[in-house]
């Protein structure tokens, strides 16, 4: 398996968002970019981390917040948000991404929630990535040197 980076995950998220909202829809990886409305910002929540589970394996969890921004003066803003949430629910239960070696993997999202406020629609979920931390050491090895019998004297 190749490297899984935040960039490869961001690219996969952007492709999935464009499948829902249209190929020409603006998707940004940074909320500092001022774009046209409506648009989506992909942000990673700082509570992401690593849990060590089985020997030699770890679980990296990444919290994602997709922020959908639209004009707040629209009379049908609730309907627009509901349509976006329905589309995201259909796409983000499982979605595929490609690692740095061009291998395709399927990820399942966990703990999907959404809410909206004055900063826009927030569609949040968690990604769990299981990976091997290091090469496992074999429990038994073949000895390369001869075993000396206790009754024999070394020569």
PAKOLGU-805912 format. One line per field, with one value per residue: residue number from 1; residue in one letter; x, y, z of N, C-alpha, C, O in turn. Coordinates in nm, 3 decimals, padded with zeros to 5 digits. Example, Ala and Ser with C-alpha at 12.3 -4.5 7.8 and 13.67 -1.06 7.14 Angstrom:
<rs>
nr = [1,2]
rest = [a,s]
n.xx = [01.319,01.285]
n.yy = [-00.569,-00.225]
n.zz = [00.780,00.708]
ca.xx = [01.230,01.367]
ca.yy = [-00.450,-00.106]
ca.zz = [00.780,00.714]
c.xx = [01.320,01.290]
c.yy = [-00.330,00.003]
c.zz = [00.780,00.787]
o.xx = [01.424,01.341]
o.yy = [-00.332,00.114]
o.zz = [00.846,00.804]
</rs>
This chain:
<rs>
nr = [1,2,3,4,5,6,7,8,9,10,11,12,13,14,15,16,17,18,19,20,21,22,23,24,25,26,27,28,29,30,31,32,33,34,35,36,37,38,39,40,41,42,43,44,45,46,47,48,49,50,51,52,53,54,55,56,57,58,59,60,61,62,63,64,65,66,67,68,69,70,71,72,73,74,75,76,77,78,79,80,81,82,83,84,85,86,87,88,89,90,91,92,93,94,95,96,97,98,99,100,101,102,103,104,105,106,107,108,109,110,111,112,113,114,115,116,117,118,119,120,121,122,123,124,125,126,127,128,129,130,131,132,133,134,135,136,137,138,139,140,141,142,143,144,145,146,147,148,149,150,151,152,153,154,155]
rest = [x,x,x,x,x,x,x,x,x,x,x,x,x,x,x,x,x,x,x,x,x,x,x,x,x,x,x,x,x,x,x,x,x,x,x,x,x,x,x,x,x,x,x,x,x,x,x,x,x,x,x,x,x,x,x,x,x,x,x,x,x,x,x,x,x,x,x,x,x,x,x,x,x,x,x,x,x,x,x,x,x,x,x,x,x,x,x,x,x,x,x,x,x,x,x,x,x,x,x,x,x,x,x,x,x,x,x,x,x,x,x,x,x,x,x,x,x,x,x,x,x,x,x,x,x,x,x,x,x,x,x,x,x,x,x,x,x,x,x,x,x,x,x,x,x,x,x,x,x,x,x,x,x,x,x]
n.xx = [00.085,00.057,00.155,-00.074,-00.195,-00.293,-00.340,-00.403,-00.640,-00.792,-00.814,-00.971,-01.204,-01.283,-01.341,-01.562,-01.743,-01.784,-01.913,-02.163,-02.248,-02.187,-01.962,-01.839,-01.844,-01.719,-01.460,-01.266,-00.955,-00.883,-01.003,-00.933,-00.933,-01.104,-01.389,-01.628,-01.980,-02.228,-02.003,-01.765,-01.566,-01.300,-01.207,-00.988,-01.039,-00.879,-00.884,-00.803,-00.617,-00.407,-00.464,-00.334,-00.364,-00.377,-00.075,00.183,00.010,-00.184,-00.444,-00.538,-00.725,-00.920,-01.075,-01.319,-01.449,-01.680,-01.755,-02.023,-02.097,-02.331,-02.540,-02.675,-02.913,-03.102,-03.434,-03.499,-03.307,-03.292,-03.401,-03.208,-02.983,-03.075,-03.094,-02.823,-02.720,-02.855,-02.742,-02.468,-02.490,-02.550,-02.314,-02.099,-02.109,-01.959,-01.654,-01.417,-01.058,-00.735,-00.411,-00.061,00.069,-00.103,-00.301,-00.632,-00.857,-01.125,-01.304,-01.490,-01.707,-01.746,-01.957,-02.120,-02.244,-02.446,-02.493,-02.614,-02.522,-02.450,-02.207,-02.231,-02.324,-02.230,-02.091,-01.995,-01.761,-01.588,-01.287,-01.140,-00.830,-00.655,-00.334,-00.005,00.239,00.510,00.751,00.672,00.841,00.977,00.865,01.013,01.343,01.597,01.886,02.211,02.459,02.636,02.495,02.633,02.709,02.663,02.825,03.044,03.366,03.458,03.651]
n.yy = [-00.117,00.216,00.549,00.721,01.030,01.353,01.510,01.326,01.227,01.462,01.520,01.300,01.349,01.591,01.503,01.337,01.525,01.683,01.495,01.497,01.770,01.874,01.900,02.147,02.275,02.475,02.374,02.398,02.362,02.505,02.725,02.989,03.088,03.305,03.250,03.197,03.192,02.937,02.728,02.478,02.412,02.208,02.093,01.982,01.862,01.951,01.748,01.502,01.193,00.920,00.584,00.313,-00.022,-00.355,-00.556,-00.402,-00.265,00.026,00.271,00.535,00.817,01.053,01.357,01.516,01.813,01.929,02.225,02.388,02.667,02.920,03.177,03.368,03.498,03.365,03.256,02.988,02.848,02.645,02.428,02.400,02.330,02.086,01.931,01.918,01.780,01.532,01.444,01.428,01.232,01.008,00.974,00.973,00.755,00.531,00.583,00.612,00.628,00.714,00.601,00.704,00.524,00.472,00.285,00.185,00.241,00.168,00.362,00.381,00.611,00.739,00.826,01.038,01.362,01.660,02.013,02.351,02.696,03.046,03.038,02.859,02.540,02.258,01.956,01.680,01.415,01.108,00.952,00.634,00.498,00.211,00.087,-00.058,-00.018,-00.085,-00.325,-00.654,-00.843,-01.164,-01.432,-01.661,-01.762,-01.901,-02.030,-01.928,-01.997,-02.279,-02.490,-02.538,-02.817,-02.867,-03.049,-03.080,-02.949,-02.631,-02.597]
n.zz = [00.000,-00.085,00.023,00.227,00.226,00.358,00.141,-00.068,00.036,00.046,-00.230,-00.308,-00.160,-00.278,-00.540,-00.483,-00.379,-00.605,-00.762,-00.646,-00.646,-00.894,-01.170,-01.218,-00.979,-00.709,-00.505,-00.222,-00.051,00.163,00.407,00.388,00.136,-00.072,-00.234,-00.504,-00.439,-00.445,-00.249,-00.136,00.145,00.241,00.543,00.802,01.119,01.420,01.620,01.535,01.543,01.666,01.747,01.915,01.844,01.792,01.812,01.644,01.475,01.400,01.441,01.264,01.304,01.139,01.153,00.967,00.825,00.616,00.478,00.361,00.181,00.112,-00.031,00.225,00.213,00.071,00.005,00.018,00.164,00.361,00.221,00.022,00.176,00.282,00.049,-00.021,00.200,00.173,-00.070,00.007,00.208,00.053,-00.093,00.086,00.263,00.191,00.027,-00.239,-00.263,-00.393,-00.336,-00.303,-00.468,-00.670,-00.603,-00.545,-00.281,-00.055,00.169,00.471,00.616,00.945,01.222,01.110,01.099,01.082,01.076,01.073,01.073,01.110,00.983,00.779,00.626,00.801,00.745,00.901,00.963,01.051,00.957,00.954,00.946,00.915,00.977,00.938,01.177,01.200,01.082,01.167,01.419,01.395,01.605,01.661,01.578,01.368,01.504,01.436,01.534,01.674,01.927,02.244,02.427,02.773,02.904,02.745,02.687,02.570,02.278]
ca.xx = [00.000,00.133,00.129,-00.202,-00.167,-00.411,-00.363,-00.476,-00.776,-00.859,-00.849,-01.083,-01.322,-01.324,-01.408,-01.694,-01.829,-01.820,-02.013,-02.293,-02.287,-02.156,-01.819,-01.787,-01.865,-01.593,-01.421,-01.139,-00.894,-00.848,-01.109,-00.884,-00.955,-01.234,-01.438,-01.765,-02.082,-02.197,-01.877,-01.738,-01.431,-01.265,-01.119,-00.960,-01.056,-00.757,-00.895,-00.758,-00.508,-00.370,-00.488,-00.259,-00.445,-00.300,00.071,00.231,-00.091,-00.239,-00.563,-00.534,-00.858,-00.916,-01.204,-01.336,-01.562,-01.708,-01.832,-02.094,-02.136,-02.423,-02.592,-02.763,-03.039,-03.192,-03.556,-03.509,-03.176,-03.309,-03.419,-03.079,-02.900,-03.128,-03.053,-02.679,-02.701,-02.898,-02.639,-02.348,-02.518,-02.542,-02.178,-01.995,-02.110,-01.835,-01.599,-01.287,-00.947,-00.617,-00.291,00.048,00.110,-00.218,-00.390,-00.760,-00.907,-01.258,-01.314,-01.623,-01.708,-01.808,-02.008,-02.161,-02.341,-02.449,-02.567,-02.581,-02.527,-02.415,-02.086,-02.264,-02.361,-02.115,-02.113,-01.876,-01.749,-01.457,-01.226,-01.051,-00.729,-00.575,-00.208,00.100,00.335,00.645,00.758,00.669,00.959,00.934,00.875,01.120,01.442,01.694,02.015,02.319,02.577,02.604,02.467,02.739,02.661,02.721,02.927,03.163,03.446,03.483,03.790]
ca.yy = [00.000,00.340,00.645,00.790,01.163,01.440,01.558,01.224,01.222,01.585,01.502,01.206,01.419,01.688,01.427,01.293,01.644,01.722,01.398,01.536,01.908,01.911,01.904,02.284,02.332,02.518,02.304,02.452,02.287,02.599,02.825,03.126,03.129,03.368,03.199,03.226,03.116,02.847,02.654,02.389,02.407,02.083,02.121,01.870,01.908,01.918,01.638,01.378,01.134,00.781,00.489,00.190,-00.138,-00.480,-00.544,-00.363,-00.193,00.147,00.325,00.680,00.869,01.189,01.423,01.600,01.905,01.988,02.346,02.433,02.808,02.971,03.310,03.355,03.569,03.284,03.218,02.842,02.801,02.516,02.326,02.381,02.254,01.950,01.862,01.891,01.673,01.406,01.404,01.387,01.104,00.901,00.958,00.960,00.636,00.470,00.652,00.556,00.720,00.654,00.636,00.756,00.421,00.454,00.178,00.240,00.188,00.213,00.405,00.404,00.722,00.709,00.940,01.149,01.457,01.788,02.124,02.476,02.819,03.161,03.011,02.768,02.402,02.177,01.811,01.628,01.271,01.057,00.848,00.546,00.435,00.113,00.067,-00.126,00.079,-00.130,-00.462,-00.739,-00.925,-01.303,-01.478,-01.761,-01.749,-02.009,-01.989,-01.945,-02.055,-02.411,-02.498,-02.610,-02.905,-02.825,-03.145,-03.066,-02.829,-02.563,-02.615]
ca.zz = [00.000,-00.092,00.129,00.233,00.278,00.361,00.003,-00.144,00.090,00.001,-00.371,-00.316,-00.111,-00.381,-00.648,-00.436,-00.370,-00.743,-00.809,-00.592,-00.674,-01.031,-01.202,-01.215,-00.845,-00.647,-00.383,-00.176,00.059,00.269,00.425,00.371,-00.002,-00.093,-00.360,-00.544,-00.368,-00.336,-00.257,-00.023,00.199,00.309,00.656,00.891,01.257,01.493,01.715,01.473,01.619,01.643,01.854,01.892,01.878,01.792,01.803,01.512,01.398,01.460,01.377,01.254,01.277,01.085,01.158,00.848,00.824,00.485,00.504,00.241,00.194,00.011,00.001,00.340,00.190,-00.011,00.079,00.027,00.211,00.429,00.118,-00.042,00.270,00.289,-00.073,-00.012,00.300,00.112,-00.165,00.081,00.273,-00.047,-00.143,00.187,00.347,00.144,-00.089,-00.277,-00.281,-00.453,-00.260,-00.385,-00.563,-00.759,-00.559,-00.503,-00.156,-00.015,00.309,00.525,00.709,01.074,01.302,01.024,01.155,01.012,01.136,01.005,01.150,01.026,00.905,00.670,00.656,00.841,00.733,00.967,00.979,01.091,00.874,01.029,00.860,00.987,00.907,01.011,01.226,01.174,01.040,01.286,01.445,01.411,01.743,01.669,01.474,01.360,01.557,01.340,01.597,01.731,02.070,02.312,02.533,02.900,02.946,02.661,02.707,02.443,02.232]
c.xx = [00.089,00.097,-00.010,-00.174,-00.297,-00.443,-00.440,-00.620,-00.855,-00.901,-00.968,-01.212,-01.374,-01.394,-01.548,-01.791,-01.874,-01.916,-02.152,-02.338,-02.257,-02.007,-01.759,-01.802,-01.729,-01.572,-01.282,-01.086,-00.854,-00.958,-01.062,-00.905,-01.095,-01.283,-01.578,-01.860,-02.176,-02.064,-01.865,-01.591,-01.411,-01.167,-01.104,-00.961,-00.935,-00.767,-00.854,-00.640,-00.483,-00.402,-00.409,-00.346,-00.356,-00.151,00.110,00.131,-00.138,-00.360,-00.551,-00.674,-00.846,-01.058,-01.212,-01.460,-01.573,-01.801,-01.890,-02.141,-02.227,-02.467,-02.695,-02.899,-03.136,-03.316,-03.567,-03.377,-03.186,-03.326,-03.287,-02.987,-02.947,-03.089,-02.905,-02.652,-02.743,-02.794,-02.512,-02.370,-02.506,-02.398,-02.079,-02.013,-01.984,-01.783,-01.459,-01.183,-00.829,-00.495,-00.180,00.103,-00.001,-00.300,-00.518,-00.809,-01.046,-01.255,-01.460,-01.614,-01.784,-01.858,-02.044,-02.268,-02.342,-02.529,-02.535,-02.602,-02.488,-02.288,-02.111,-02.309,-02.234,-02.154,-01.985,-01.879,-01.606,-01.414,-01.132,-00.958,-00.646,-00.447,-00.109,00.206,00.478,00.640,00.759,00.797,00.912,00.957,00.988,01.214,01.534,01.827,02.124,02.444,02.540,02.578,02.575,02.678,02.732,02.830,03.053,03.237,03.466,03.627,03.855]
c.yy = [00.123,00.432,00.705,00.924,01.243,01.494,01.455,01.212,01.346,01.574,01.408,01.271,01.519,01.619,01.384,01.411,01.686,01.622,01.435,01.671,01.954,01.932,02.044,02.352,02.364,02.445,02.353,02.369,02.378,02.702,02.969,03.178,03.189,03.327,03.244,03.140,03.054,02.774,02.565,02.401,02.273,02.118,01.995,01.923,01.864,01.803,01.504,01.323,00.990,00.701,00.363,00.073,-00.262,-00.454,-00.511,-00.287,-00.070,00.191,00.476,00.727,01.017,01.244,01.524,01.688,01.964,02.107,02.395,02.575,02.847,03.111,03.296,03.421,03.489,03.245,03.066,02.780,02.666,02.403,02.296,02.297,02.108,01.868,01.826,01.777,01.538,01.355,01.356,01.254,00.987,00.873,00.922,00.845,00.553,00.559,00.601,00.667,00.643,00.698,00.680,00.653,00.387,00.330,00.242,00.166,00.244,00.246,00.418,00.519,00.681,00.839,01.060,01.233,01.582,01.888,02.249,02.593,02.932,03.137,02.912,02.632,02.323,02.030,01.746,01.475,01.235,00.949,00.767,00.476,00.340,00.089,-00.003,-00.025,00.040,-00.275,-00.552,-00.823,-01.069,-01.349,-01.580,-01.741,-01.870,-01.955,-02.021,-02.008,-02.187,-02.401,-02.583,-02.689,-02.867,-02.920,-03.135,-02.938,-02.761,-02.578,-02.487]
c.zz = [00.000,00.023,00.114,00.300,00.285,00.223,-00.080,-00.095,00.046,-00.144,-00.387,-00.267,-00.214,-00.496,-00.607,-00.426,-00.509,-00.806,-00.763,-00.648,-00.816,-01.052,-01.192,-01.079,-00.781,-00.515,-00.347,-00.059,00.174,00.284,00.409,00.230,-00.013,-00.231,-00.390,-00.462,-00.468,-00.360,-00.134,00.015,00.269,00.421,00.741,01.033,01.339,01.593,01.656,01.553,01.581,01.767,01.820,01.936,01.878,01.781,01.660,01.427,01.474,01.379,01.381,01.223,01.241,01.087,01.043,00.866,00.684,00.509,00.371,00.266,00.079,00.055,00.114,00.319,00.102,00.068,00.099,00.075,00.282,00.328,00.047,00.047,00.278,00.166,-00.072,00.085,00.243,00.013,-00.096,00.152,00.176,-00.090,-00.034,00.285,00.318,00.031,-00.114,-00.287,-00.336,-00.374,-00.356,-00.485,-00.662,-00.727,-00.507,-00.379,-00.129,00.133,00.348,00.624,00.835,01.136,01.217,01.094,01.069,01.093,01.054,01.100,01.055,00.944,00.792,00.720,00.687,00.835,00.784,00.972,01.016,00.993,00.962,00.931,00.945,00.908,00.999,01.049,01.193,01.131,01.163,01.297,01.462,01.556,01.761,01.552,01.478,01.411,01.456,01.403,01.664,01.882,02.135,02.426,02.662,02.946,02.864,02.697,02.573,02.405,02.196]
o.xx = [00.185,00.018,-00.056,-00.134,-00.398,-00.559,-00.532,-00.712,-00.973,-01.012,-01.056,-01.318,-01.495,-01.494,-01.642,-01.908,-01.991,-01.994,-02.250,-02.452,-02.297,-01.936,-01.641,-01.775,-01.634,-01.654,-01.191,-01.162,-00.797,-01.003,-01.143,-00.896,-01.192,-01.226,-01.640,-01.825,-02.203,-02.018,-01.943,-01.503,-01.497,-01.057,-01.196,-00.890,-00.893,-00.664,-00.870,-00.571,-00.530,-00.371,-00.416,-00.395,-00.266,-00.108,00.074,00.165,-00.130,-00.377,-00.554,-00.736,-00.773,-01.149,-01.122,-01.563,-01.486,-01.913,-01.817,-02.216,-02.202,-02.434,-02.792,-02.991,-03.240,-03.306,-03.638,-03.340,-03.099,-03.271,-03.258,-02.921,-02.864,-03.056,-02.866,-02.572,-02.673,-02.762,-02.454,-02.279,-02.459,-02.365,-01.985,-01.938,-01.913,-01.862,-01.391,-01.215,-00.825,-00.476,-00.203,00.176,00.007,-00.363,-00.513,-00.804,-01.080,-01.207,-01.543,-01.523,-01.876,-01.808,-02.004,-02.369,-02.249,-02.620,-02.441,-02.685,-02.493,-02.264,-02.019,-02.329,-02.140,-02.240,-01.881,-01.986,-01.516,-01.494,-01.052,-01.004,-00.574,-00.451,-00.127,00.257,00.559,00.536,00.837,00.853,00.817,01.055,01.051,01.171,01.547,01.874,02.127,02.525,02.425,02.632,02.606,02.604,02.852,02.920,03.160,03.178,03.490,03.716,03.972]
o.yy = [00.132,00.396,00.735,00.929,01.205,01.521,01.492,01.191,01.335,01.614,01.432,01.250,01.530,01.668,01.394,01.397,01.721,01.659,01.409,01.686,02.064,01.975,02.059,02.471,02.287,02.454,02.351,02.315,02.332,02.759,03.061,03.298,03.129,03.367,03.319,03.029,03.116,02.761,02.576,02.402,02.230,02.168,01.914,02.020,01.749,01.763,01.402,01.398,00.942,00.742,00.313,00.068,-00.271,-00.344,-00.582,-00.247,-00.063,00.153,00.537,00.680,01.094,01.185,01.606,01.643,02.039,02.089,02.438,02.601,02.811,03.156,03.222,03.400,03.541,03.206,03.021,02.671,02.581,02.294,02.181,02.204,02.016,01.750,01.718,01.688,01.439,01.236,01.255,01.171,00.880,00.758,00.846,00.837,00.512,00.605,00.552,00.783,00.520,00.817,00.692,00.690,00.284,00.274,00.341,00.043,00.353,00.166,00.461,00.523,00.599,00.947,01.173,01.181,01.606,01.852,02.250,02.590,02.916,03.207,02.883,02.611,02.323,01.985,01.754,01.414,01.319,00.866,00.823,00.403,00.383,00.073,-00.008,00.047,00.127,-00.341,-00.530,-00.867,-01.094,-01.311,-01.584,-01.708,-01.935,-01.850,-02.129,-02.067,-02.205,-02.315,-02.690,-02.636,-02.838,-02.878,-03.176,-02.836,-02.828,-02.572,-02.486]
o.zz = [00.077,00.110,00.004,00.417,00.226,00.191,-00.153,-00.174,00.013,-00.180,-00.469,-00.326,-00.236,-00.547,-00.686,-00.462,-00.528,-00.894,-00.833,-00.691,-00.855,-00.962,-01.162,-01.065,-00.798,-00.424,-00.430,00.020,00.273,00.185,00.416,00.206,00.032,-00.333,-00.314,-00.421,-00.571,-00.474,-00.040,-00.071,00.346,00.395,00.749,01.064,01.328,01.647,01.722,01.622,01.478,01.879,01.708,02.049,01.961,01.746,01.566,01.315,01.597,01.263,01.487,01.127,01.303,01.029,01.026,00.917,00.641,00.556,00.282,00.360,-00.036,00.164,00.100,00.398,00.063,00.184,00.190,00.031,00.266,00.347,00.016,-00.001,00.282,00.178,-00.116,00.057,00.264,00.012,-00.136,00.156,00.213,-00.121,-00.059,00.382,00.410,-00.052,-00.023,-00.315,-00.327,-00.347,-00.476,-00.577,-00.730,-00.817,-00.433,-00.372,-00.176,00.214,00.268,00.707,00.830,01.106,01.248,01.140,00.992,01.168,00.975,01.191,00.934,00.845,00.716,00.839,00.608,00.911,00.720,00.984,01.012,00.951,01.036,00.843,01.035,00.786,01.120,00.964,01.161,01.141,01.255,01.197,01.535,01.620,01.867,01.441,01.582,01.369,01.398,01.332,01.706,01.951,02.085,02.509,02.659,03.019,02.909,02.732,02.473,02.490,02.156]
</rs>
